[in-house]
Amino acid sequence: MDQEEVVAAAAREDEASQLIYRIERPVYNETLIQTKLLKRKEDTTTNCQKLAEKFQCSSEKAKSAALSFMPILSWLPSYPVRKYLFSDVVSGLSTGVVQLPQGLAYAMLAAVPPVYGLYSSFYPVLLYTFFGTSRHISVGTFAVISLMIGGVAVREAPDSMYMNINATGSNASDAINVELRDKSRVQVAVMVTTLAGLIQIVLGLLRFGFVAIYLTEPLVRGFTTAASMHVVISQLKYLLGVETQRYSGFLSAIYSVKAVLSRITSTNIATFLLGLGCIIFLYVIKVLNERFKKKLPIPIPGEIIVVIVSTSISYGLSLSKEYKVHVVGNIPTGLRPPAAPNISLLPNLVTDSFAIAIVGFSMDVSLAKIFALKHGYSVDGNQELIALGLCNFISSFFQTFAVTCSMSRSLVQESTGGKTQIAGLLASLLVLVVVVAIGFVFEPLPQTALAAIIMVNLIGMFKQFRDIPSLWRTSKIELAIWVIAFIASVLLGLDYGLLVAVTFAILTVIYRTQSPKSSILGHVANTGLYCDVDEYEEAAEYEGIKIFHSNSSIYFANSDLYVNSLKEKTGLNPEHLQAARKAQKKQKEKANSNQSSPLKICAKYKDEAVTHEVLPQGHVAVAEDQKNGQFGDRHGDSASEEAVFLEPFSTVHSIILDWTSATFIDSVGAKAIRQVIKEYATVDVRVVIAGCNRNLLAELDTLKFFTKDLTTDILFPTVHDAVLHCQHSNSHPSVAAVSDMT
């Protein structure tokens, strides 16, 4: 097989080598192009007219807007019942079975009673069916978002605010008014969700779906890994059955670990053994599902098995009474009536809500695009933003906390044959049945079992540590983003950690554009290609021409660096050349005024340093040919006693700026380039520009870059055009050749 691939590759190479193109045309510059090409007539429609056209109402626009806002209207009328319904039913029931225990578990992360996790597993899922564009993602509770909400709730409603003054028990929970505390935390969670949903809706309507690009994949993976660390640490107390305070903010992870370790001697053995058994069982089921996923019709529902078995054991053995095992407790039957959020909490929650909105949308759209690419359809990022915003905003009036899609549930929904969001609808209805009819059944459910479910579901997140060696080999900058996102989020908390990570990621972009790679290009014979002379042996410079390439745009942050790199790479500094000329002129005047003692004076320019030598009679300085922008000299015998002066200048007569990589230029960059052209003109070095795209040219026109003396004649469409022009129109006198004077 390998030999066949080699033969096929050789055949393709031979075929490609037979493709030859020849073009014979004049050398073009921008002035000539403007005379040869006819521009299309510009659109004379004013902005007011364009705005008026957008607001014109028609049946087609109304239909398009309705289909865009509610994508279900575009696919439900043509839903193939016989083909899709059975698969969606199986997928919906399977996803609902997973959604139920995760809703109960993630409510603990959000620092609210478990029933609110069930609410959050019903309303948003139902709404996404109508407004979402992805057919496969499962919207609902998610560990990272739940933990972020829990951090805010604990910060705004800490245990210390609800201490019972008359409490006499030794148990920490007895000293806290849990009912009042939980009520306050629910209000905080609901207000955060309302505001996050509103932010998502506004950003979606403003077509700001692109904001997710600032959360790069290394940043998101480092952030979610750190969030997983926080989640596991927060669940240790439930796994061990110890009472500790919940921390949030700076160093909360360290404080939480310290608190658990300080009370580890108080571990409830029954709680720990039950939780450990659940972890082992869930891990084994997870491995089996992964190993035999092609043979199993549906994944083994390990979570619901753990919930049912642990609830039965807890109820049968009275673990809560006999062994002090903490259980879920009261789960009220039925749905709560809608209620407005507590607006007075708003001022302290804006920053947190924005972070939750962006992280939630980033998770949603990234996973939606993965499934869309796999199954051959497209998702609308802006509509996803609106859909997720509506799910959060509307649901918050029914006492839910913020949601996004879950990787584990989405994989279940997709792998069990889900074709559309009908599967999500059925999953939400299954949760509704539990809330309305049998919620009380789960009251004996041990909290340690929920902690086990959370921990095992995060195993995939911890596998993201494998990114580190991979990024070390491929991109050190992306590795730095991953590490900074992880460390900052672990130490500073998820909100400030995300802010630090995004700021650092933006700084890396600035660093990359501010410190671009620059090179001198040479021509590869008989190809028309121009490559870096330091990288390719075949690339050779043209005599008298320097081609400077930089893989960056030119703007205020890197214009000085661009100019300095240009002077360094070409070996030509106009200031030094001017200094050499002035020094030579002074020496010449001095020699002419001193006719009584004729001396041989040589001005030597080498490595941009001017040296003046007084040579003994009988010697003459003769400049060697230029090599790589530097000059040498040799001394020869001569009977002449007249002074010989060497011009301290390079034989380079033209510099070509290759702008094929430049995408924009600002006023500072334009001024810097204009100044460089003027400086080189004073030492008889022509500067031209090649590869300037049309948008960049329009920016130069807007910036008034061209003048009467600096016209578009210096612009060339390709580097080769510029080279041919410089070779043909070279009127620069040779400054290296000095004839012997005899």
Secondary structure in CASP SS format (residue, H / E / C, confidence):
PFRMAT SS
TARGET T0000
AUTHOR 0000-0000-0000
METHOD secondary structure of the structure
MODEL  1
M C 1.00
D H 1.00
Q H 1.00
E H 1.00
E H 1.00
V H 1.00
V H 1.00
A H 1.00
A H 1.00
A H 1.00
A H 1.00
R H 1.00
E H 1.00
D H 1.00
E H 1.00
A H 1.00
S H 1.00
Q C 1.00
L C 1.00
I C 1.00
Y C 1.00
R C 1.00
I C 1.00
E C 1.00
R C 1.00
P C 1.00
V C 1.00
Y C 1.00
N C 1.00
E H 1.00
T H 1.00
L H 1.00
I H 1.00
Q H 1.00
T H 1.00
K H 1.00
L C 1.00
L C 1.00
K C 1.00
R C 1.00
K C 1.00
E C 1.00
D C 1.00
T C 1.00
T C 1.00
T C 1.00
N H 1.00
C H 1.00
Q H 1.00
K H 1.00
L H 1.00
A H 1.00
E H 1.00
K H 1.00
F C 1.00
Q C 1.00
C C 1.00
S C 1.00
S H 1.00
E H 1.00
K H 1.00
A H 1.00
K H 1.00
S H 1.00
A H 1.00
A H 1.00
L H 1.00
S H 1.00
F H 1.00
M C 1.00
P C 1.00
I H 1.00
L H 1.00
S H 1.00
W H 1.00
L C 1.00
P C 1.00
S C 1.00
Y C 1.00
P C 1.00
V H 1.00
R H 1.00
K H 1.00
Y H 1.00
L H 1.00
F H 1.00
S H 1.00
D H 1.00
V H 1.00
V H 1.00
S H 1.00
G H 1.00
L H 1.00
S H 1.00
T H 1.00
G H 1.00
V H 1.00
V H 1.00
Q H 1.00
L H 1.00
P H 1.00
Q H 1.00
G H 1.00
L H 1.00
A H 1.00
Y H 1.00
A H 1.00
M H 1.00
L H 1.00
A C 1.00
A C 1.00
V C 1.00
P C 1.00
P C 1.00
V H 1.00
Y H 1.00
G H 1.00
L H 1.00
Y H 1.00
S H 1.00
S C 1.00
F C 1.00
Y H 1.00
P H 1.00
V H 1.00
L H 1.00
L H 1.00
Y H 1.00
T H 1.00
F H 1.00
F H 1.00
G C 1.00
T C 1.00
S C 1.00
R C 1.00
H C 1.00
I C 1.00
S C 1.00
V E 1.00
G E 1.00
T C 1.00
F C 1.00
A H 1.00
V H 1.00
I H 1.00
S H 1.00
L H 1.00
M H 1.00
I H 1.00
G H 1.00
G H 1.00
V H 1.00
A H 1.00
V H 1.00
R H 1.00
E H 1.00
A C 1.00
P C 1.00
D H 1.00
S H 1.00
M H 1.00
Y H 1.00
M E 1.00
N C 1.00
I C 1.00
N C 1.00
A C 1.00
T C 1.00
G C 1.00
S C 1.00
N C 1.00
A H 1.00
S H 1.00
D H 1.00
A H 1.00
I E 1.00
N C 1.00
V H 1.00
E H 1.00
L H 1.00
R H 1.00
D H 1.00
K H 1.00
S H 1.00
R H 1.00
V H 1.00
Q H 1.00
V H 1.00
A H 1.00
V H 1.00
M H 1.00
V H 1.00
T H 1.00
T H 1.00
L H 1.00
A H 1.00
G H 1.00
L H 1.00
I H 1.00
Q H 1.00
I H 1.00
V H 1.00
L H 1.00
G H 1.00
L H 1.00
L C 1.00
R C 1.00
F C 1.00
G H 1.00
F H 1.00
V H 1.00
A H 1.00
I H 1.00
Y H 1.00
L C 1.00
T C 1.00
E H 1.00
P H 1.00
L H 1.00
V H 1.00
R H 1.00
G H 1.00
F H 1.00
T H 1.00
T H 1.00
A H 1.00
A H 1.00
S H 1.00
M H 1.00
H H 1.00
V H 1.00
V H 1.00
I H 1.00
S H 1.00
Q H 1.00
L H 1.00
K H 1.00
Y H 1.00
L H 1.00
L H 1.00
G C 1.00
V C 1.00
E C 1.00
T C 1.00
Q C 1.00
R C 1.00
Y C 1.00
S C 1.00
G C 1.00
F C 1.00
L C 1.00
S H 1.00
A H 1.00
I H 1.00
Y H 1.00
S H 1.00
V H 1.00
K H 1.00
A H 1.00
V H 1.00
L H 1.00
S H 1.00
R C 1.00
I H 1.00
T H 1.00
S H 1.00
T C 1.00
N C 1.00
I H 1.00
A H 1.00
T H 1.00
F H 1.00
L H 1.00
L H 1.00
G H 1.00
L H 1.00
G H 1.00
C H 1.00
I H 1.00
I H 1.00
F H 1.00
L H 1.00
Y H 1.00
V H 1.00
I H 1.00
K H 1.00
V H 1.00
L H 1.00
N H 1.00
E H 1.00
R H 1.00
F C 1.00
K C 1.00
K C 1.00
K C 1.00
L C 1.00
P C 1.00
I C 1.00
P C 1.00
I C 1.00
P C 1.00
G H 1.00
E H 1.00
I H 1.00
I H 1.00
V H 1.00
V H 1.00
I H 1.00
V H 1.00
S H 1.00
T H 1.00
S H 1.00
I H 1.00
S H 1.00
Y H 1.00
G H 1.00
L H 1.00
S C 1.00
L H 1.00
S H 1.00
K H 1.00
E H 1.00
Y C 1.00
K C 1.00
V C 1.00
H C 1.00
V E 1.00
V C 1.00
G C 1.00
N C 1.00
I C 1.00
P C 1.00
T C 1.00
G C 1.00
L C 1.00
R C 1.00
P C 1.00
P C 1.00
A C 1.00
A C 1.00
P C 1.00
N C 1.00
I H 1.00
S H 1.00
L H 1.00
L H 1.00
P H 1.00
N H 1.00
L C 1.00
V H 1.00
T H 1.00
D H 1.00
S H 1.00
F H 1.00
A H 1.00
I H 1.00
A H 1.00
I H 1.00
V H 1.00
G H 1.00
F H 1.00
S H 1.00
M H 1.00
D H 1.00
V H 1.00
S H 1.00
L H 1.00
A H 1.00
K H 1.00
I H 1.00
F H 1.00
A H 1.00
L H 1.00
K H 1.00
H H 1.00
G C 1.00
Y C 1.00
S C 1.00
V C 1.00
D C 1.00
G H 1.00
N H 1.00
Q H 1.00
E H 1.00
L H 1.00
I H 1.00
A H 1.00
L H 1.00
G H 1.00
L H 1.00
C H 1.00
N H 1.00
F H 1.00
I H 1.00
S H 1.00
S H 1.00
F C 1.00
F C 1.00
Q C 1.00
T C 1.00
F C 1.00
A C 1.00
V C 1.00
T E 1.00
C E 1.00
S C 1.00
M H 1.00
S H 1.00
R H 1.00
S H 1.00
L H 1.00
V H 1.00
Q H 1.00
E H 1.00
S H 1.00
T C 1.00
G C 1.00
G C 1.00
K C 1.00
T C 1.00
Q C 1.00
I H 1.00
A H 1.00
G H 1.00
L H 1.00
L H 1.00
A H 1.00
S H 1.00
L H 1.00
L H 1.00
V H 1.00
L H 1.00
V H 1.00
V H 1.00
V H 1.00
V H 1.00
A H 1.00
I H 1.00
G H 1.00
F H 1.00
V H 1.00
F H 1.00
E C 1.00
P C 1.00
L C 1.00
P E 1.00
Q H 1.00
T H 1.00
A H 1.00
L H 1.00
A H 1.00
A H 1.00
I H 1.00
I H 1.00
M H 1.00
V H 1.00
N H 1.00
L C 1.00
I H 1.00
G H 1.00
M H 1.00
F H 1.00
K H 1.00
Q H 1.00
F H 1.00
R H 1.00
D H 1.00
I H 1.00
P H 1.00
S H 1.00
L H 1.00
W H 1.00
R H 1.00
T H 1.00
S C 1.00
K H 1.00
I H 1.00
E H 1.00
L H 1.00
A H 1.00
I H 1.00
W H 1.00
V H 1.00
I H 1.00
A H 1.00
F H 1.00
I H 1.00
A H 1.00
S H 1.00
V H 1.00
L H 1.00
L H 1.00
G C 1.00
L H 1.00
D H 1.00
Y H 1.00
G H 1.00
L H 1.00
L H 1.00
V H 1.00
A H 1.00
V H 1.00
T H 1.00
F H 1.00
A H 1.00
I H 1.00
L H 1.00
T H 1.00
V H 1.00
I H 1.00
Y H 1.00
R H 1.00
T H 1.00
Q H 1.00
S C 1.00
P C 1.00
K C 1.00
S E 1.00
S E 1.00
I E 1.00
L E 1.00
G E 1.00
H E 1.00
V E 1.00
A C 1.00
N C 1.00
T C 1.00
G C 1.00
L E 1.00
Y E 1.00
C E 1.00
D E 1.00
V C 1.00
D C 1.00
E C 1.00
Y C 1.00
E C 1.00
E C 1.00
A E 1.00
A E 1.00
E C 1.00
Y C 1.00
E C 1.00
G C 1.00
I E 1.00
K E 1.00
I E 1.00
F E 1.00
H E 1.00
S E 1.00
N C 1.00
S C 1.00
S C 1.00
I E 1.00
Y C 1.00
F C 1.00
A C 1.00
N C 1.00
S H 1.00
D H 1.00
L H 1.00
Y H 1.00
V H 1.00
N H 1.00
S H 1.00
L H 1.00
K H 1.00
E H 1.00
K H 1.00
T H 1.00
G C 1.00
L C 1.00
N C 1.00
P H 1.00
E H 1.00
H H 1.00
L H 1.00
Q H 1.00
A H 1.00
A H 1.00
R H 1.00
K H 1.00
A H 1.00
Q H 1.00
K H 1.00
K H 1.00
Q H 1.00
K H 1.00
E H 1.00
K H 1.00
A H 1.00
N H 1.00
S H 1.00
N C 1.00
Q C 1.00
S C 1.00
S C 1.00
P C 1.00
L C 1.00
K E 1.00
I E 1.00
C E 1.00
A E 1.00
K E 1.00
Y E 1.00
K E 1.00
D C 1.00
E C 1.00
A E 1.00
V E 1.00
T E 1.00
H E 1.00
E E 1.00
V E 1.00
L E 1.00
P C 1.00
Q C 1.00
G C 1.00
H E 1.00
V E 1.00
A E 1.00
V E 1.00
A E 1.00
E C 1.00
D C 1.00
Q C 1.00
K E 1.00
N C 1.00
G C 1.00
Q E 1.00
F C 1.00
G C 1.00
D E 1.00
R E 1.00
H E 1.00
G E 1.00
D E 1.00
S C 1.00
A C 1.00
S C 1.00
E C 1.00
E C 1.00
A C 1.00
V C 1.00
F C 1.00
L C 1.00
E C 1.00
P C 1.00
F C 1.00
S C 1.00
T C 1.00
V C 1.00
H C 1.00
S E 1.00
I E 1.00
I E 1.00
L E 1.00
D E 1.00
W C 1.00
T C 1.00
S C 1.00
A C 1.00
T C 1.00
F C 1.00
I E 1.00
D C 1.00
S H 1.00
V H 1.00
G H 1.00
A H 1.00
K H 1.00
A H 1.00
I H 1.00
R H 1.00
Q H 1.00
V H 1.00
I H 1.00
K H 1.00
E H 1.00
Y H 1.00
A H 1.00
T C 1.00
V C 1.00
D C 1.00
V C 1.00
R E 1.00
V E 1.00
V E 1.00
I E 1.00
A E 1.00
G C 1.00
C C 1.00
N C 1.00
R H 1.00
N H 1.00
L H 1.00
L H 1.00
A H 1.00
E H 1.00
L H 1.00
D H 1.00
T H 1.00
L C 1.00
K C 1.00
F C 1.00
F C 1.00
T C 1.00
K C 1.00
D C 1.00
L C 1.00
T C 1.00
T H 1.00
D H 1.00
I H 1.00
L E 1.00
F E 1.00
P C 1.00
T C 1.00
V H 1.00
H H 1.00
D H 1.00
A H 1.00
V H 1.00
L H 1.00
H H 1.00
C H 1.00
Q H 1.00
H H 1.00
S C 1.00
N C 1.00
S C 1.00
H C 1.00
P C 1.00
S C 1.00
V C 1.00
A C 1.00
A C 1.00
V C 1.00
S C 1.00
D C 1.00
M C 1.00
T C 1.00
END
